[in-house]
Amino acid sequence: MSSPWRQATDHVRLAIRLTPNGGRDAVDGIETDANGEARLKMRVSAVPEKGKANKAMIAALAKMLGVPKSSVTLVSGDTARQKILRIDHDPEDIVQRLEALAASRPD
């Protein structure tokens, strides 16, 4: 299975499939779509209007990874379920934290 994150020299790009109105803020593992692309499954309790779900996703992910919200940026997928995030922090540290986060959740 491929990985939903791509490590660069100064950041990590993360592919996410977001479920808004999901009842709680949580990571639900990793899924692979029909094209073989892996995505981190995430849910937030916020509704998908006026960017509320995106803001909740960024805040929840930043908290889970232990980084400031300002270091997590939405690159693409503003109104779609599939999103790409850029996390500006030590890439090796972020990859380790993402692996631990994904491993603690069912696939």
Z-matrix of the N, CA and C atoms (Angstrom, degrees):
N
C 1 1.457
C 2 1.530 1 108.45
N 3 1.306 2 115.40 1 139.38
C 4 1.466 3 119.62 2 177.57
C 5 1.527 4 109.29 3 -77.07
N 6 1.308 5 114.97 4 172.15
C 7 1.458 6 120.81 5 -177.28
C 8 1.526 7 109.84 6 -104.59
N 9 1.339 8 118.20 7 143.93
C 10 1.469 9 120.28 8 178.51
C 11 1.524 10 113.11 9 -77.65
N 12 1.322 11 118.30 10 -5.03
C 13 1.462 12 120.11 11 179.77
C 14 1.517 13 110.57 12 -117.89
N 15 1.320 14 114.80 13 148.94
C 16 1.463 15 123.61 14 177.21
C 17 1.514 16 107.41 15 -124.58
N 18 1.303 17 116.12 16 122.24
C 19 1.463 18 121.60 17 -177.71
C 20 1.526 19 109.89 18 -89.63
N 21 1.332 20 117.01 19 129.88
C 22 1.459 21 123.72 20 173.89
C 23 1.531 22 107.28 21 -112.67
N 24 1.315 23 116.73 22 -174.98
C 25 1.466 24 119.17 23 -177.48
C 26 1.526 25 112.91 24 -70.40
N 27 1.346 26 117.81 25 -31.43
C 28 1.465 27 119.88 26 -176.17
C 29 1.520 28 114.30 27 -128.14
N 30 1.329 29 118.21 28 3.79
C 31 1.464 30 120.70 29 -179.95
C 32 1.529 31 110.34 30 -158.24
N 33 1.326 32 115.08 31 174.83
C 34 1.464 33 122.50 32 175.28
C 35 1.514 34 107.51 33 -126.89
N 36 1.340 35 116.61 34 134.78
C 37 1.458 36 121.59 35 173.16
C 38 1.525 37 107.06 36 -100.44
N 39 1.328 38 115.02 37 132.29
C 40 1.458 39 120.91 38 -174.14
C 41 1.521 40 110.35 39 -125.98
N 42 1.328 41 116.15 40 126.99
C 43 1.464 42 121.89 41 176.01
C 44 1.525 43 108.45 42 -92.76
N 45 1.324 44 115.60 43 130.01
C 46 1.474 45 121.56 44 -176.54
C 47 1.525 46 109.98 45 -130.14
N 48 1.327 47 115.23 46 144.61
C 49 1.467 48 121.27 47 167.26
C 50 1.517 49 105.19 48 -111.71
N 51 1.334 50 115.29 49 111.17
C 52 1.462 51 121.04 50 -174.31
C 53 1.525 52 111.81 51 -98.13
N 54 1.318 53 115.47 52 135.63
C 55 1.462 54 121.91 53 172.82
C 56 1.523 55 107.69 54 -113.76
N 57 1.336 56 117.23 55 105.23
C 58 1.469 57 119.32 56 176.08
C 59 1.528 58 109.84 57 -76.24
N 60 1.324 59 116.87 58 165.48
C 61 1.464 60 121.48 59 -179.76
C 62 1.526 61 110.84 60 57.67
N 63 1.346 62 116.60 61 33.94
C 64 1.458 63 121.71 62 -173.92
C 65 1.515 64 114.76 63 -87.37
N 66 1.326 65 118.24 64 5.47
C 67 1.454 66 121.36 65 176.53
C 68 1.515 67 114.46 66 88.26
N 69 1.322 68 117.61 67 -29.41
C 70 1.466 69 121.46 68 178.96
C 71 1.518 70 108.22 69 -159.20
N 72 1.320 71 116.58 70 165.26
C 73 1.461 72 121.82 71 176.81
C 74 1.518 73 107.65 72 -93.95
N 75 1.347 74 116.65 73 115.44
C 76 1.462 75 119.87 74 -176.10
C 77 1.521 76 111.17 75 -160.18
N 78 1.324 77 114.51 76 160.96
C 79 1.461 78 122.32 77 171.30
C 80 1.521 79 106.62 78 -102.74
N 81 1.333 80 116.11 79 132.84
C 82 1.461 81 121.14 80 -176.97
C 83 1.524 82 112.50 81 -113.88
N 84 1.319 83 118.16 82 30.90
C 85 1.454 84 121.18 83 176.58
C 86 1.515 85 112.90 84 96.51
N 87 1.325 86 115.14 85 -158.64
C 88 1.463 87 122.76 86 -178.34
C 89 1.511 88 108.24 87 -123.37
N 90 1.334 89 116.02 88 139.51
C 91 1.465 90 120.89 89 175.38
C 92 1.518 91 109.11 90 -124.82
N 93 1.328 92 115.74 91 155.10
C 94 1.458 93 121.57 92 176.30
C 95 1.517 94 107.44 93 -116.16
N 96 1.347 95 116.67 94 127.83
C 97 1.462 96 120.09 95 -178.49
C 98 1.531 97 110.63 96 -82.67
N 99 1.324 98 117.07 97 -177.87
C 100 1.462 99 122.65 98 -176.99
C 101 1.526 100 112.95 99 -62.17
N 102 1.320 101 117.40 100 -25.18
C 103 1.470 102 121.60 101 179.25
C 104 1.518 103 112.36 102 -87.74
N 105 1.324 104 118.22 103 1.32
C 106 1.450 105 121.99 104 -179.58
C 107 1.516 106 114.25 105 84.28
N 108 1.335 107 116.90 106 9.89
C 109 1.465 108 121.64 107 178.90
C 110 1.527 109 109.60 108 -85.20
N 111 1.324 110 116.24 109 128.17
C 112 1.467 111 121.13 110 178.61
C 113 1.524 112 109.72 111 -86.56
N 114 1.313 113 116.05 112 142.68
C 115 1.465 114 122.65 113 177.88
C 116 1.515 115 109.03 114 -139.06
N 117 1.333 116 115.58 115 143.41
C 118 1.449 117 121.24 116 173.42
C 119 1.527 118 107.22 117 -78.14
N 120 1.336 119 116.94 118 124.07
C 121 1.468 120 120.40 119 178.76
C 122 1.519 121 108.22 120 -84.38
N 123 1.318 122 115.00 121 127.37
C 124 1.454 123 120.09 122 -178.79
C 125 1.520 124 109.47 123 -137.98
N 126 1.317 125 116.23 124 146.17
C 127 1.460 126 121.55 125 176.30
C 128 1.518 127 108.95 126 -127.41
N 129 1.309 128 115.33 127 149.04
C 130 1.467 129 120.92 128 174.55
C 131 1.518 130 107.87 129 -133.96
N 132 1.321 131 116.25 130 156.00
C 133 1.460 132 120.31 131 -179.18
C 134 1.531 133 111.77 132 -82.82
N 135 1.322 134 117.21 133 -14.48
C 136 1.471 135 120.93 134 -177.87
C 137 1.530 136 111.46 135 -70.34
N 138 1.321 137 114.79 136 153.57
C 139 1.459 138 121.25 137 178.68
C 140 1.535 139 110.40 138 -83.87
N 141 1.344 140 116.90 139 153.31
C 142 1.462 141 119.90 140 -177.20
C 143 1.523 142 113.20 141 -86.32
N 144 1.305 143 116.67 142 61.18
C 145 1.466 144 119.17 143 177.42
C 146 1.521 145 109.81 144 -137.34
N 147 1.309 146 115.06 145 138.28
C 148 1.464 147 122.92 146 178.41
C 149 1.535 148 112.87 147 56.15
N 150 1.341 149 116.86 148 32.65
C 151 1.452 150 121.06 149 175.81
C 152 1.517 151 115.75 150 76.87
N 153 1.343 152 117.40 151 8.03
C 154 1.470 153 120.05 152 -177.61
C 155 1.523 154 112.17 153 -62.93
N 156 1.335 155 117.65 154 -41.86
C 157 1.467 156 120.44 155 -179.23
C 158 1.528 157 110.71 156 -66.96
N 159 1.319 158 117.24 157 -39.75
C 160 1.467 159 120.33 158 178.54
C 161 1.523 160 110.87 159 -63.41
N 162 1.323 161 117.11 160 -43.84
C 163 1.468 162 121.02 161 178.97
C 164 1.527 163 110.50 162 -63.27
N 165 1.330 164 116.50 163 -41.04
C 166 1.464 165 120.55 164 178.93
C 167 1.527 166 110.82 165 -65.90
N 168 1.330 167 116.52 166 -39.00
C 169 1.466 168 121.19 167 178.53
C 170 1.528 169 110.51 168 -62.02
N 171 1.335 170 116.43 169 -47.31
C 172 1.462 171 120.93 170 -179.46
C 173 1.527 172 110.60 171 -63.04
N 174 1.331 173 116.95 172 -44.98
C 175 1.465 174 120.72 173 -179.89
C 176 1.526 175 111.10 174 -63.18
N 177 1.323 176 117.42 175 -45.23
C 178 1.465 177 120.94 176 -178.31
C 179 1.527 178 111.16 177 -66.49
N 180 1.322 179 117.16 178 -43.58
C 181 1.460 180 120.18 179 -179.30
C 182 1.533 181 111.01 180 -66.27
N 183 1.326 182 116.31 181 -41.82
C 184 1.464 183 119.79 182 178.22
C 185 1.528 184 110.20 183 -60.12
N 186 1.314 185 116.89 184 -42.29
C 187 1.464 186 120.86 185 179.42
C 188 1.529 187 110.82 186 -65.09
N 189 1.338 188 116.88 187 -44.01
C 190 1.464 189 120.91 188 179.89
C 191 1.528 190 112.04 189 -62.98
N 192 1.337 191 116.27 190 -34.62
C 193 1.464 192 120.74 191 -178.01
C 194 1.524 193 112.92 192 -90.49
N 195 1.331 194 116.64 193 -10.33
C 196 1.451 195 120.29 194 179.78
C 197 1.522 196 113.80 195 72.34
N 198 1.328 197 115.95 196 35.49
C 199 1.473 198 120.93 197 178.04
C 200 1.525 199 108.85 198 -122.70
N 201 1.335 200 118.57 199 160.25
C 202 1.467 201 120.19 200 176.92
C 203 1.536 202 110.80 201 -67.77
N 204 1.329 203 116.22 202 148.20
C 205 1.470 204 120.41 203 177.31
C 206 1.521 205 111.77 204 -56.99
N 207 1.327 206 116.06 205 -33.04
C 208 1.464 207 119.89 206 -177.69
C 209 1.526 208 112.91 207 -66.85
N 210 1.331 209 118.22 208 -15.60
C 211 1.461 210 119.90 209 179.08
C 212 1.530 211 112.51 210 -89.53
N 213 1.340 212 117.92 211 -2.99
C 214 1.466 213 122.34 212 178.27
C 215 1.523 214 108.36 213 -109.32
N 216 1.338 215 116.73 214 121.39
C 217 1.459 216 122.34 215 -176.38
C 218 1.520 217 110.18 216 -124.55
N 219 1.330 218 116.73 217 137.08
C 220 1.460 219 121.88 218 174.69
C 221 1.522 220 108.05 219 -80.97
N 222 1.333 221 117.07 220 116.13
C 223 1.465 222 122.28 221 -178.28
C 224 1.521 223 110.74 222 -88.35
N 225 1.332 224 116.55 223 -45.34
C 226 1.461 225 120.37 224 179.26
C 227 1.525 226 110.14 225 -151.15
N 228 1.339 227 115.11 226 160.66
C 229 1.452 228 120.74 227 178.15
C 230 1.508 229 114.23 228 93.80
N 231 1.319 230 117.23 229 29.86
C 232 1.464 231 121.77 230 -176.72
C 233 1.526 232 112.47 231 -50.62
N 234 1.333 233 118.02 232 -44.21
C 235 1.462 234 120.95 233 -178.27
C 236 1.525 235 112.93 234 -112.57
N 237 1.327 236 117.86 235 8.11
C 238 1.464 237 121.77 236 -179.18
C 239 1.526 238 110.15 237 -104.87
N 240 1.327 239 116.31 238 164.62
C 241 1.461 240 120.18 239 175.92
C 242 1.524 241 110.92 240 -74.93
N 243 1.347 242 116.14 241 -35.07
C 244 1.458 243 120.39 242 178.15
C 245 1.519 244 108.82 243 -84.28
N 246 1.324 245 115.63 244 126.37
C 247 1.457 246 120.91 245 -175.06
C 248 1.523 247 109.93 246 -132.68
N 249 1.324 248 114.99 247 154.64
C 250 1.455 249 121.78 248 172.84
C 251 1.531 250 106.97 249 -119.58
N 252 1.327 251 116.08 250 127.23
C 253 1.460 252 121.42 251 178.28
C 254 1.522 253 109.41 252 -114.48
N 255 1.308 254 115.48 253 150.69
C 256 1.460 255 122.09 254 172.30
C 257 1.522 256 106.88 255 -114.18
N 258 1.329 257 115.87 256 127.38
C 259 1.458 258 121.31 257 179.80
C 260 1.524 259 107.32 258 -114.53
N 261 1.328 260 116.05 259 109.34
C 262 1.458 261 122.52 260 -179.31
C 263 1.527 262 108.95 261 -89.41
N 264 1.297 263 114.60 262 96.85
C 265 1.466 264 122.35 263 179.99
C 266 1.521 265 105.92 264 -166.09
N 267 1.315 266 118.62 265 177.73
C 268 1.461 267 121.50 266 178.46
C 269 1.535 268 109.36 267 -57.74
N 270 1.346 269 117.83 268 112.64
C 271 1.469 270 120.68 269 -173.88
C 272 1.530 271 114.12 270 -57.93
N 273 1.319 272 118.19 271 -42.09
C 274 1.465 273 119.77 272 -178.75
C 275 1.523 274 111.26 273 -64.39
N 276 1.318 275 116.47 274 -39.90
C 277 1.461 276 121.70 275 178.31
C 278 1.530 277 110.45 276 -64.47
N 279 1.330 278 116.43 277 -45.86
C 280 1.473 279 120.64 278 -179.34
C 281 1.528 280 110.90 279 -63.46
N 282 1.333 281 117.70 280 -42.55
C 283 1.469 282 120.56 281 179.22
C 284 1.522 283 110.21 282 -61.54
N 285 1.322 284 118.17 283 -42.50
C 286 1.467 285 120.69 284 177.35
C 287 1.527 286 111.21 285 -61.17
N 288 1.323 287 116.36 286 -43.06
C 289 1.473 288 120.22 287 -179.77
C 290 1.533 289 110.83 288 -67.22
N 291 1.344 290 117.30 289 -39.34
C 292 1.465 291 120.78 290 177.64
C 293 1.525 292 110.99 291 -65.05
N 294 1.331 293 116.90 292 -41.72
C 295 1.460 294 119.95 293 178.58
C 296 1.524 295 110.81 294 -61.87
N 297 1.328 296 116.83 295 -42.36
C 298 1.471 297 120.88 296 178.01
C 299 1.526 298 110.85 297 -65.15
N 300 1.327 299 116.29 298 -41.48
C 301 1.463 300 120.63 299 -179.83
C 302 1.529 301 110.87 300 -64.52
N 303 1.322 302 116.99 301 -45.00
C 304 1.469 303 121.13 302 -179.48
C 305 1.533 304 111.11 303 -68.74
N 306 1.332 305 116.89 304 -35.64
C 307 1.478 306 120.86 305 -178.74
C 308 1.523 307 112.47 306 -70.12
N 309 1.323 308 116.32 307 -25.83
C 310 1.464 309 119.70 308 -178.46
C 311 1.525 310 112.16 309 -82.86
N 312 1.337 311 115.48 310 -2.79
C 313 1.466 312 120.21 311 -179.37
C 314 1.518 313 109.82 312 -116.37
N 315 1.331 314 118.98 313 151.13
C 316 1.465 315 121.09 314 177.92
C 317 1.524 316 110.80 315 -70.54
N 318 1.329 317 115.64 316 151.17
C 319 1.485 318 120.40 317 175.76
C 320 1.497 319 111.22 318 -83.17
